[in-house]
Amino acid sequence: MKIAVKDTVLIKGPATIRLQDGEAEVLGIPLSYEEPIVVRRNKILPIEPITKPAYITAAFGQNGCILQKQIKGGTKIWVRAKDLVTSTPIKVRRLMVVGASDSGKSTLTTYLLNLAVAKGIKVGVVDADIGQSDLAPPGCVGGAVIGRQVIDLRDVKGGVFEFVGSTSPMGIERVVVMSVRRAVERISDQQPDLLLINTDGYVDGEGVEYKIKLSESLSPDLVLYISTEPRSRLKERLIERFGVEKVLTLEGAGIEKSSGERAERRMSQFHRYLRHGKVTRRKISECKITFLDREYAINPENRSTTGKLEICDTPDLTILSSERKLILPRRVLGGMFVGLGGEVIEGFGCVIRCDEGDNMEIWTPLHTFQKIQLSLIRLNEKLRDERIPHRNLNLYTEPLDKEDIC
C-alpha cells in the first residue's frame, strides 16, 4: 500500500504493519524495515509518511482493517502542541489534556510523550480517565515516569495508582479530583522534566465545573483543549478562568468507539491486573476499609476520622454512605472490584464472598495487604463490569442504627 506524503492511513487492530519502502511514523515513532508494528485489537493508529511516500504491508486479525485511507491531517494537526515539547528549552512543564470522549486525548498524550522522549526529556504521565485508563485498571487513576517511546500506553507498567472505585466521575467529582491530585503529586516527586495529564471525557453539564475544579487543583502551565464542536461551554469557562494564553485549542482526531468496544477494553484491563491471582481470606475487622476516599471500621476507635461500617443482609443491593456511616449489603460484596495495599495501592482484587462472620474471600495476585478499598464496580465471571447502586445518607435519611434497615 502506498501512502502519499500529505496523507494518513488509520489502521484498526489487530494488525501487524511492516514498512517496505520510504519513510513513515506512528505517533512520532519512525517505522523500521526490521521491526513490525503490532496493533492491539480495537486500537486505532495513524500511519504517516515523513518526507517521502511510504509503502507498507498490513496483515489483519479478526475485525482488523484499514479504517480510513488518504485522510488529511493525522498528528500534523497538532503541530502547535508538538512545538511545546520539542523546543529547546522546553516551553512548558505541566500539560493537561481535556476533551470529550473519543476526541483523541490518549492519542495526543502518547504522541507528545514520544516526541519528548526522543529529545531525551524525562516524562511523567498521569492517566485520569477512570473509565478507560491505560495506566491502571478501570476505576483508578494511574501514573508512571516513562523513558521509552510507545505506541500504546497499555504497554507501560503503571508505577502509581490511586483508587477511586467508580468508572464514572459523575456524583463523586470531589473524590476524583483528590485522587488525581495525589497521583500528580506522587509522579511530580520523581521530578520529571515534563508532566502530561490525560483526563476523562466528562465535559458537559456538571462536567464543565468539574473540569474547572480539576484544573484549579492541578495548576497546569497550559490546558490543551481538543475541540470537537464549533462552540463549547467548557472551552469558554477555561478561558474565562485561566485566560486565553493558558488554553490551547487543538482539532480533534479521534474515532468514536462502540459501547461493545469500550466494554471489551475495560474487561481486558481488569484481566491484566487480576490474572495470576489466587483466593486470599481476610477478616474485615482486621483490615482498614475505605470507600470513596473515606475510612470506615466495624468498631471505629475515633468517630471523627473513621465512620462506622455496617454489613447487613437485605434484598436491597444499594450501598448507603455518609461521612460517619457506611451500610453495605452483604450480597453486594460478591464480585466487587477492590483496591488492596497499605498506605498506597499495591494491587487489586475481586471479592468472591463475605460470610456472616464477616470473613471475606478475595481473588487477587497480591500476597499481603492491610487495607481494602471498596468500589461501586461489580465484575461477573467474564470480568464484564456493572455499576453498584449507591445513595448518600444525610441527616434526614440516615438510620439511627443497623436494625432500622436490616
HUPEZI-V614038 format. One line per field, one symbol per residue. burial: I if it has 16 or more other ideal C-beta (glycine too) atoms within 10 Angstrom, else O. A space follows every 10 residues. Layout:
BEGIN
burial=???
END
This chain:
BEGIN
burial=OOIOOOIIII IIIIIIIIIO OIOIIIIIIO IOOOOIIOII IIIIIIIIIO OOIIOIOIOI OOOIOOOOOO OOOIIOIIOO IIOIIIOOOO OIOIIIIIII IIIIIIIIII IIIIIIIOOO IOIIIIIIII IIIIIIIIII IIIIIIOOII IIIIOIOIOI IIIIIIIIIO OIIOIIIIII IIIIOIIIOO OIOIIIIIII IIIOOOIIOI IIOIIOOIOI OIIIIIIIOO OIOIIOIIIO OIOOOOIIII OIIIOOIOOO OIOOIIIOII OOIIOOIOOI OIOIOOOIII IIIIIIIOOI OOOOOIIIII IOOOOOOOII IIOOIIIIII OIIOIIIIII IOOOIIIIII IIOIOOOOOI IIIIOIOOIO IIIIIIIIIO OOIOIOOIOI OOIOOOOOOO OOOOOO
END
